[in-house]
Amino acid sequence: MLRISGVLAVVALGLSVAHTKVNKHKPWIETSYHGVITENTDIVLLDPPLVALDKDAPIPYAGEICAFNIHGLEAPFEAVVLNGTSGEGQLRARRLVDCELQKEYTFIIQAHDCGSGPGGTEGKKSHKAVVHIQVNDVNEFAPVFREPQYHAAVTEGKIYDSILQVEATDQDCSPQYSQICNYQISTTNTPFAIDRNGNIRNTEKLSYDRQQQYEIQVTAWDCGQKRALHSVPVRIDVKPVCKPGWQGWNKRVDYEPGTGSKQLFPKMHLETCDGPLSSVRTTVELQTSHIGKGCDRETYSEKSLQKLCGASSGSTDLLPAPSTATNWTASLVTDSGRDSDLIFRFDGHQAAKIPDWVVPQNLTDQFTIATWMKHGPSPGLRAEKETLLCNSDKTEMNRHHYSLYVHNCRLVFLLRRDFTQVDTFRPAEFHWKLEQICDKEWHYYVINVEFPVVTLYVDGVTYDPYLVTDDWPIHPSQIDVQLTVGACWQGGEVTKPRFTQYFRGSLSGLTIRPGKIESQKVISCLQACKEGLDINSLESLDKSIKFHFNPAQSILVMEGEDLENMNAAVRKVSYINSRQFPTPGIRRLHISTAVQCFGEDTCITIPDIDAVVMVLQPSEPRITITGVERLNWPASDLRELDGIALFQDLHIISTVTRADPTAHHTARRPGVLEEIIHNLDYCDILVLGEELRPGQESLQLQRRALLGKHLDATNSTSGMSIYGVDSMSNYEQVIRQVHFYNWQPGQLTERRFRLTCSELNGRYTSNEFNLEVSVLHNAEAAEHVSHMVAAPQYMQVVHHPSMIHDFYSTHSSGVPSAATVVIVMCIVALVVAVVLGIYRIHLTHQQDVKMAETAKETDTTWDDSALTIIVNPMEILDEPQAAHGDASEEEEEEEDDDEEEDEITSAESDDSEEEVDVQLPRMQRPSKKGQNWDETTISY
């Protein structure tokens, strides 16, 4: 064994020595390599290919290539052996290379053979070869312009070789992809061109009068035909060859509602081209004839406006909104337009008869007729009368007692007195010749009659008649008269009664008020515009500037001698709209200027300019009514002197949605709710279901609740309407004092009411707040002694948000402990249980007495809900609380029998109930929700 081991060791040593002697040669590679790699890839294409040769081949290990080593730590490459026998290798990138970061790489590479074994022990290295790598570019970047926008100015009438040059760059590394090969104007139909170098020129002469500014979009391509992602805007201003006129003004001025006075021309100045001027006169006109009735006015109903302006009460609206109660206007053509502004349009074929119950019976010597009118000339009809209002004989004869008509663009008022009132030749026709009558614009006409003096107001300005003709008074007769609007009724002296003298134009708010005339202050208030021109910082206006406004503040005239002072004055001209919710839309501005020169026959001419004020849409308010939606009351409480209050917990709030100022940098967010304060013009309480029974139940409001407020109210069996322009808080106070009475609840189990409120004559309306009143009878009433105790079970309480906040902020420091709350609730529960037990015992006794009475009088049918039990004195002493109310009520009714025969006690039979017949006259103002109201004075 030892001999064999020794032999093997000698053999192995001999083999090792043999191998060492065999690896005689170093590997061989090229002295230099050139490679190409495309960016964002990892394979390098080498020229020549990477191959290492070894002359020791094909001897194992000694003739094989084991590795390629790269010298240079910064080179992001590695070389791998693909085939050790053939010596083939490959150069790869260790990570993606970017041409924009480095275009070329140079490093050293060596080949290693495997030496004496697989691990390359005692291997030999080749000589060092230089490798040069070039990174090929990919067109991954688009051209980008050096500037975000370009601006230039040119003078009109010239052709320019180059107005300005735009320049774009490309971040790609190669000349092919980094150079800009083309520019193009992407805006079509422009008088400009651009060359390959980005120079922009005009292709035709530009005119300042035709267009003062151009904005074009320019794009660019690199030489790899990649287009710029974003075009660049280029603004080119056209400067005029010095022409006199206003400069530095905008054609459109946006007006945000509620911002007060806004300057219209903050940078405007007058260019005179060095002309010697002695004075400048500028007229600024605000044109609002297309808005409402000539300008932005309050669009409340006529009644509400009159109440707001302090007009005398007792006026009759002859052109109310059509409804069941005011159906005489249903056949007329309405042109409601914007903001619930009710307008009636007459084209010569429509007219309306006013019902007799509406017509004032006695105008007396003092009365007022008022109306809005828009009227223009009628070609070919100049000889015909156009009647606005006419009171004539209904039958037999054709006498006009009084009328208002237009004839040949003259306004005529006819007033024929009765023979019994005056028996001499007296003034009868009053004529006015005014431009306003036929200028096709809205004007407010008021005729104040203090016979024999008649005064006309047009837009608040007084006009005396230019002609007054006399006539004899009308002889008395028994013929009825007919009041008409839009034409005159001819009931006599014709074969068939008909309308005649039709009106052609538009009317609104036609009212007549007997017995009183309006003051000029009230008239001015009723027709006042809520928008107009203004002078910002009037105190800083130079004293040398003279200015004048017309009454409506739609025209402003300014005059001065110093040009700079005049420029400063014009820059102070502002627009103002005092309405909280103005009518949105365009208001046109017209500015005309006249100049005078020093002693010269010829002087420069300043062209007129036109601009617009754009009144933006106001944030629409959301009116919300909240409160207790269900009430439970014993039937006895409805018969009490004060009845029951329906809306004690009522709250009215209004909110608008404002844009969230923090959302402009983020994604879209909903707006922020903001509570605002504004007026209301009416609130209607509608009885749902069966109407109130006259003489048995009613809604009532004390007169003192309206004192000191701009409010009035009307009442009917359908409900109650509270109207007038006043604050939401005043409406809350008044509505909370509305009481419901029912003197004979009988089998009434519930009553339902609906409350709605409005702002601006129905332009903005609230939610429909429904209230249900449950009437508790007998046992039900015993179980629910107090409607407040039963509130958690039967009421749904909706709290006002601000009230909740105030409550918690005020009482947060005084919250009672849980133990205290439990003790109080236990005590209350015990007291209620005792009271209910006593009341049930008493109720059982009452039922026994009632059964005994019923047995004696079986032929009489009683109303259990209104039962009155007469008990002996001892029972009265024992149960004073139970019998006091009914006994006292019966005693009062017996004492007042002679004065109030229509009232019945709860113990009277149903037969006497049928004798009650209360007739309520109809109410004039219709409800916006289609209610048919009766015009009766509210019960106070």
Residue, then its C-alpha position, 0 to 999 in steps of 0.5 A: m500500500l505504501r508503495i502504491s501511494g508513493v507511485l501515485a504522488v510521483v505521477a500527479l507531480g509529474l502531470s502538474v509540472a507538465h501543465t505548467k510547462v504547457n501554458k507558454h503563451k499569453p492570450w492575444i486580443e486586438t490593440s483597440y476596439h470601437g463600440v456603439i451602444t444605443e441609449n437606454t439599452d445594454i448591448v455594445l456592438l464592438d468593431p472588431p468583435l471581442v475575441a481572445l486567442d491563445k497559442d496554447a490551444p487546444i490544451p485544456y485550461a492553458g488554451e482557454i479564455c476564462a475572463f475579460n477584465i475592464h480597468g476603469l472604475e467609472a466605466p459602466f460596462e462589463a465584459v463576459v466570456l461567451n465561449g472560453t474555447s473560441g475566446e468569444g466575449q461580449l461587452r455589456a452595460r451594467r446599467l442603462v446609459d444616457c446620451e444626454l449625461q455622457k456621449e462617449y466612454t474610453f477604458i482598458i480591457q484585458a483577456h485572461d486564460c484559464g492557466s492550470g485549472p478551472g479557476g484560472t490559477e497561474g493564468k496569463k494576461s493579454h496585453k491591454a487594449v483600448v476600448h472607445i464606446q460611443v452612445n447613440d442618441v434616441n429622439e426622446f425630447a421634444p423642442v421647448f421654447r426658451e420663453p413662456q410667451y413673446h411680445a412685440a409691437v409694430t406700427e400700423g401701415k408697415i411691412y416688417d422683415s422681422i418683427l421678432q424671433v422665437e427660439a426653441t431648444d431640444q435636450d437630445c444629445s445628437p445634432q440630428y435630434s437636438q437641432i430645430c429644423n422648422y417653425q410653424i404658426s398654428t393659428t389660422n387666418t393671421p397676417f403673419a409668417i415665420d421662417r426656419n430660424g423663427n423670425i416672424r414677419n407680417t404679410e400685409k399692412l396692419s391697421y390699428d382701427r381694424q385690430q389693435q392686438y394679435e395673439i398667435q400660437v407658434t410651434a417647432w419641430d426638431c430634425g427628427q420630426k418631433r413636435a413641441l408639446h406646447s405651443v408658445p403664445v406670441r402677442i403683437d400689438v399694433k400701434p397707431v400712427c398717431k391718431p387723436g382718441w382715447q387709449g388704454w381702455n378695455k372693451r369689457v369690464d366685469y362687475e361682481p355683484g356686491t362690490g360697490s363702485k368699480q372704476l370703468f377706465p382706470k388706465m385710459h388717457l386722451e391722445t391729442c397728438d400734441g394738438p393745442l386744446s383749450s377745453v375738453r368735454t366728455t359725455v359718458e352714457l350708460q345704456t340700460s334700456h334692455i334691462g328690466k323696465g329701463c334699468d336695474r330696479e327692484t322687482y318686488s310686487e307693486k304692493s311691496l314696493q309701495k309699502l317699502c317706499g311709504a306710499s299711501s295705502g288703498s291702491t288697486d292693482l289693475l294688472p296683477a299676476p293671473s290667478t283664479a282670483t285675478n283672472w281678468t289678466a289671464s287672456l293678456v300676453t305677458d312678457s315676464g323676462r328676467d327677475s320675475d318682473l311682470i310685464f303685459r304686452f298689448d299688440g292692438h288686439q288684447a284688452a281686459k275688463i276689470p271686475d266691478w268688485v275690484v274697481p274703486q267706486n268713488l275716485t273723489d277729487q283726489f286720486t292717483i293713477a300710476t303705470w310703467m309704459k313702453h310705447g313707440p310710434s305706430p306707423g299709419l295709425r297716428a289718427e287713432k287713440e290708444t287707450l291705456l285705461c278707460n271707464s265708460d258706460k257698460t250699456e246704452m250710451n258711449r260716455h267716457h267718464y275718465s280715461l288715459y290714452v295716447h294720441n299722436c304721441r301725446l298723452v291725454f287724460l280725460l276726466r268728466r265730472d258728474f253733473t251732481q258734483v259740478d254744474t259748470f264748464r270745467p277742465a276735462e282733457f289734459h294734454w302732454k307732448l313729451e319725447q318719452i311717450c314714443d321713444k320705445e323706452w320704459h318710463y314711469y308715469v304718475i298722474n296726480v289729480e287734485f281737481p281741477v289741477v292735474t300733474l304728470y310725473v315722468d320718471g320723477v320729473t314734473y310736467d304741466p299740461y301744454l293744453v287743457t280743454d274744458d267740457w260740461p259735466i256728465h248728466p246723471s244716469q242709472i247706467d253701469v260703468q265698465l273699467t277696462v285696460g288696453a282698450c275702451w269698452q263701447g257698450g252703447e250706440v253700436t249693434k254689438p258691444r265691443f272694445t275699441q281704441y286698442f293700445r299698442g305697447s307694454l304696461s306694468g304695475l298699473t294702479i289707481r289710488p282713490g282719495k290720496i295723491e303721492s308725494q314726489k319723494v314716494i314717486s322717485c322711490l318707486q321708479a328709482c334705478k338701482e344702477g348707474l354711473d358714479i365718480n370714485s373718490l369725488e373729493s379728490l376730483d380737481k376743482s377745475i373739472k365741472f360735472h353733471f349727472n342726469p336724474a337717473q345717473s345714466i349720463l355723466v358730462m365732464e368738462g375741463e381745460d387741463l388735459e391731465n386733470m381731464n384724464a384723471a377725472v375720466r379714470k374716476v368714472s365708475y359703475i355701481n349697482s346697489r342691488q344685492f341680487p342684480t340682473p346679470g348681463i351686459r350694460r353698454l357704455h358710450i363715450s363721446t368727446a368734443v374738444q376746442c382748440f385755441g383760435e383755429d378754424t380746424c380742430i382734431t376730432i375724437p372718435d366715440i368709443d363703445a364698451v360694455v359692463m358685464v354684470l356677473q351672475p350673483s350667487e343664488p341664495r337658498i332660503t331655508i325654513t326650519g322648525v317643529e314639524r309636528l305639534n300635539w294640542p288638546a282640543s280645549d287649547l284650540r278654543e282658548l282665547d289665544g288659540i295655539a301658536l303654530f310657528q313658535d320655533l320657526h327659523i328662516i336662514s339663507t345661504v349661498t355657495r361661495a367658491d373655495p379659495t383654497a381649492h385653486h391649487t388642488a382638484r375641484r372641490p365643492g363650494v363653501l356654504e355661507e350664511i347671508i342676510h337679505n330681505l323677503d317680500y312675502c310668506d304664504i301660510l297655506v291650509l292643506g286639505e279642506e279649507l278653514r270653516p268660516g265661523q269655526e276656525s281661523l288663522q289670526l295675527q294681532r295688529r301690534a305684531l306688524l307695528g314698526k315693520h314694512l309688513d302687511a297681511t291678508n287672511s282667508t279660509s285658504g290661509m294667510s299671506i304676509y307681504g312687504v319688503d322686510s328682513m328675515s328676522n322681522y318675518e320670523q317675529v311676525i310668523r311666530q305670532v300667527h295663531f290657529y283657533n278652532w272654537q268647535p274642534g268636534q271630530l277634528t283630528e289634525r290640520r296641516f299647513r304649508l309655509t313658503c317664503s319669497e325674495l324678489n317676487g318669487r325669483y328666489t323661493s324657500n323650501e316648502f315647510n310643512l306643519e302638522v297639528s294633531v288635535l287630541h280628544n278626551a283620553e288622548a288629551a289625558e295621556h298627553v297633558s302637555h304637548m311639550v312633554a310629548a315632544p320627543q315622541y311626536m315632534q321633529v325638531v329641526h334646529h337652526p345651525s347657528m342656534i346650535h353653535d351658540f347654545y354649545s358655545t354658551h353652555s359648554s361650561g355648565v353641562p349638568s352631571a349625569a346623576t343630576v339629569v337622572i334624578v330630575m328625570c325620575i322626579v318628572a316621571l313620578v309627577v307625571a304618573v301621579v297627575l295621569g292617575i288622578y286625571r284617569i279617575h276623574l275621567t272615569h267619573q265624567q264618563d259615568v255622568k255622561m252615560a246617565e245624561t245620555a240615558k235620559e235624552t236618547d233622542t239628542t246626538w252629542d259631539d263628544s269632542a266638545l262635550t260640556i258637563i254640568v256638575n253639582p257645586m261640590e264637584i266644582l269645588d272638588e275639581p276646579q281645574a277640570a270644570h272652570g274653563d267650560a263653565s266660564e265659557e258658557e257664562e260668557e256666551e250667555e251674557d253675549d247672546d244678544e251681540e254675537e248671535d252667530e256664535i254657538t257654544s260647545a253644548e249646542s246642537d249641530d243644527s244651530e251650526e248650519e246657520v253660520d254663514v260668513q262670507l269673506p270677500r276675495m283678496q287681490r294679491p294672488s299667491k305665487k304657489g297658485q293659492n286662491w286667496d280671499e281678500t279680507t282683512i286679517s283678524y286681529 
